[in-house]
Amino acid sequence: MAKARKRLGRILLPASDDTIKAVRKKLPKFKPNDLRSVLGAAKKHGDLDLETAFQREFRRRNNDQVVQLLRSLQIDPSDPNARSRGFYILASLHHGVGYLAWYPLHTNRNAATWKPEHDLNLLREVTISQGRGLSRRQAIKALAQDRKKWSLFPYRPKGHFSTGSEREKREAALRARLRKLLASTRGRNSKICGFNSRQKIDTAQVRPLSIQLSH
């Protein structure tokens, strides 16, 4: 099972995060060699000086640990390439070497977060259109079709050229957001950005607020 992320899922190839963790747990962990024990064994080699005997004994013990580790990785220690293979597997298990990951793309381009400045942009543009004699529905329809206005809102098209279906989705998203903004004020008789939703908004007042939020 792939490990979940907050924003995007990740699928590791050829193994999942859980599989990697399970393999790590099976690998042996070695305690440090006891210095007195190594010295004691070295002193038994009377035909060698103590320094040389100590190095040989210490290397022998290290080699025993490496052999045990290779076997736990299902690698034959007698293989001439055993250590290089073991190194690669450990690098993969502990440092992410040699993996591919597939990150699913966002399929919903309209899932961007609406911020206060987006809401204010929507109110301002609708108010400007109403001042020109358009209804709210007509204002929303005009916004959805005007490519120059797209950057004012989080909604993004799926392709370079918007289709009729894409325009309808954009229009529905803007209309739903405006409806939500206006509905949120009616129940509490409150105001959006200082303007009552039941009253006509003065365009000259909206523009200074938009500039203030953008800084």
C-alpha positions in Angstrom: 0.0 0.0 0.0 1.4 3.4 -1.0 2.0 6.0 1.7 -0.6 8.8 1.6 0.4 12.4 1.4 -1.6 15.4 2.4 -1.9 16.8 -1.1 -0.8 14.2 -3.6 -0.5 10.4 -3.3 2.8 8.8 -4.1 3.3 5.3 -5.5 6.8 4.0 -5.4 8.0 1.6 -8.0 8.9 -1.3 -7.7 8.2 -1.3 -3.9 5.9 0.6 -1.6 6.9 2.5 1.5 5.4 -0.2 3.7 7.4 -2.9 1.9 10.6 -1.0 2.4 10.0 -0.5 6.1 9.3 -4.2 6.5 12.6 -5.2 4.9 14.5 -2.7 7.0 13.1 -4.2 10.2 14.4 -7.7 9.2 18.0 -6.5 8.8 20.3 -7.2 11.8 21.7 -4.3 13.9 25.1 -4.9 15.4 26.5 -3.7 18.7 30.0 -2.2 18.8 32.8 -4.6 19.3 34.1 -4.7 22.9 37.6 -3.4 22.9 38.8 -5.7 25.7 37.4 -8.7 23.8 39.3 -7.8 20.6 42.5 -7.1 22.5 42.2 -10.4 24.4 41.8 -12.3 21.1 44.7 -10.4 19.5 47.1 -11.3 22.3 46.6 -15.0 21.6 48.4 -14.6 18.3 51.9 -14.9 19.7 53.5 -15.0 16.2 52.3 -11.5 15.4 52.9 -8.1 17.0 50.0 -6.7 19.0 49.0 -4.0 16.5 48.9 -6.3 13.5 47.1 -9.0 15.5 44.5 -6.4 16.7 43.8 -5.2 13.1 43.3 -8.8 11.9 41.0 -9.7 14.7 39.0 -6.5 14.3 38.7 -7.0 10.5 37.7 -10.6 11.0 34.8 -9.6 13.3 33.7 -6.9 10.9 33.7 -9.3 8.0 31.6 -11.7 10.0 29.0 -9.0 10.4 29.1 -8.1 6.7 28.6 -11.7 5.8 25.6 -11.9 8.1 24.1 -8.7 6.6 24.6 -10.0 3.1 22.8 -13.2 3.9 19.9 -11.3 5.4 19.7 -9.5 2.1 19.5 -12.9 0.4 22.9 -12.3 -1.3 25.5 -15.1 -1.5 28.7 -13.8 0.3 30.8 -15.9 -2.1 29.6 -14.0 -5.1 32.4 -11.7 -6.4 29.9 -8.8 -6.7 28.2 -9.5 -3.3 29.4 -6.4 -1.6 28.6 -4.0 -4.4 25.2 -5.6 -4.7 24.7 -5.3 -0.9 25.8 -1.7 -0.9 23.3 -0.8 -3.7 20.4 -2.5 -1.8 21.3 -0.7 1.4 21.5 2.6 -0.5 18.1 1.9 -1.9 16.5 0.9 1.4 17.9 3.8 3.5 18.5 6.6 1.0 16.0 6.1 -1.8 18.5 5.1 -4.5 17.0 3.6 -7.6 13.3 4.2 -7.2 10.7 5.7 -9.5 7.6 7.4 -8.1 4.3 8.2 -9.8 2.5 11.3 -8.5 -1.2 11.4 -9.6 -2.0 14.8 -11.2 -4.8 17.0 -10.0 -7.8 16.2 -12.2 -10.0 19.0 -10.7 -8.6 22.3 -11.8 -11.4 24.1 -10.0 -10.3 22.9 -6.6 -8.2 25.9 -5.9 -8.9 27.8 -2.7 -11.0 30.9 -2.8 -9.5 33.8 -0.9 -11.0 37.1 0.2 -9.4 38.9 -2.7 -11.1 36.5 -5.1 -14.5 37.2 -3.5 -13.9 40.9 -3.7 -13.0 40.6 -7.3 -16.2 38.7 -8.0 -18.3 41.3 -6.2 -16.6 44.1 -8.0 -16.9 42.7 -11.4 -20.6 41.8 -11.0 -21.3 45.3 -9.6 -19.5 46.9 -12.6 -21.6 44.8 -15.0 -24.8 45.6 -13.2 -23.9 49.3 -13.5 -23.8 48.7 -17.2 -27.3 47.3 -17.2 -26.6 43.6 -17.0 -28.4 41.2 -14.6 -26.4 39.1 -12.1 -26.8 36.1 -14.4 -25.7 38.0 -17.4 -22.7 39.4 -15.5 -21.6 35.9 -14.4 -21.9 34.6 -18.0 -19.8 37.5 -19.3 -17.1 36.9 -16.7 -17.0 33.2 -17.6 -16.4 34.0 -21.3 -13.9 36.9 -20.8 -10.4 35.3 -20.9 -8.9 38.6 -19.5 -10.8 38.1 -16.3 -9.8 34.5 -15.7 -6.8 35.4 -13.6 -9.1 37.2 -11.1 -10.4 33.8 -9.8 -8.9 30.4 -8.8 -10.7 28.5 -11.5 -8.4 27.5 -14.4 -9.2 25.9 -17.8 -8.1 22.4 -18.6 -6.7 23.4 -22.0 -5.4 26.3 -24.0 -8.8 26.8 -25.7 -11.9 26.6 -23.5 -14.8 24.5 -24.8 -18.5 25.1 -24.4 -18.5 22.6 -21.5 -15.5 24.3 -19.9 -17.3 27.7 -20.1 -20.4 26.2 -18.5 -18.3 24.8 -15.7 -16.6 28.2 -15.1 -19.9 30.0 -15.2 -21.5 27.5 -12.7 -18.5 27.9 -10.4 -18.7 31.7 -10.4 -22.4 31.6 -10.0 -22.2 29.2 -7.1 -19.6 31.3 -5.3 -21.6 34.5 -5.7 -24.7 32.7 -4.4 -22.8 31.5 -1.4 -21.4 34.9 -0.6 -24.8 36.5 -0.8 -26.6 33.8 1.1 -24.1 34.0 3.9 -25.2 37.6 4.6 -29.0 37.2 4.4 -29.4 34.9 7.5 -27.3 37.1 9.8 -28.1 40.5 8.1 -24.3 41.0 7.9 -22.2 42.5 5.2 -19.6 41.2 2.7 -16.5 43.4 2.7 -18.6 46.2 4.2 -21.4 46.0 1.6 -24.9 44.6 2.3 -25.8 41.9 -0.2 -29.3 43.2 -0.7 -28.1 46.6 -1.8 -26.4 47.7 -4.9 -22.6 48.1 -4.4 -21.0 51.4 -5.2 -18.2 50.5 -7.7 -16.1 53.5 -6.5 -16.0 52.0 -3.0 -15.2 48.5 -4.1 -12.0 49.4 -6.1 -10.1 51.0 -3.1 -10.8 47.9 -1.0 -9.5 45.6 -3.8 -6.3 47.6 -4.0 -5.9 47.5 -0.3 -6.2 43.7 -0.1 -3.7 43.2 -2.9 -0.9 44.8 -1.0 
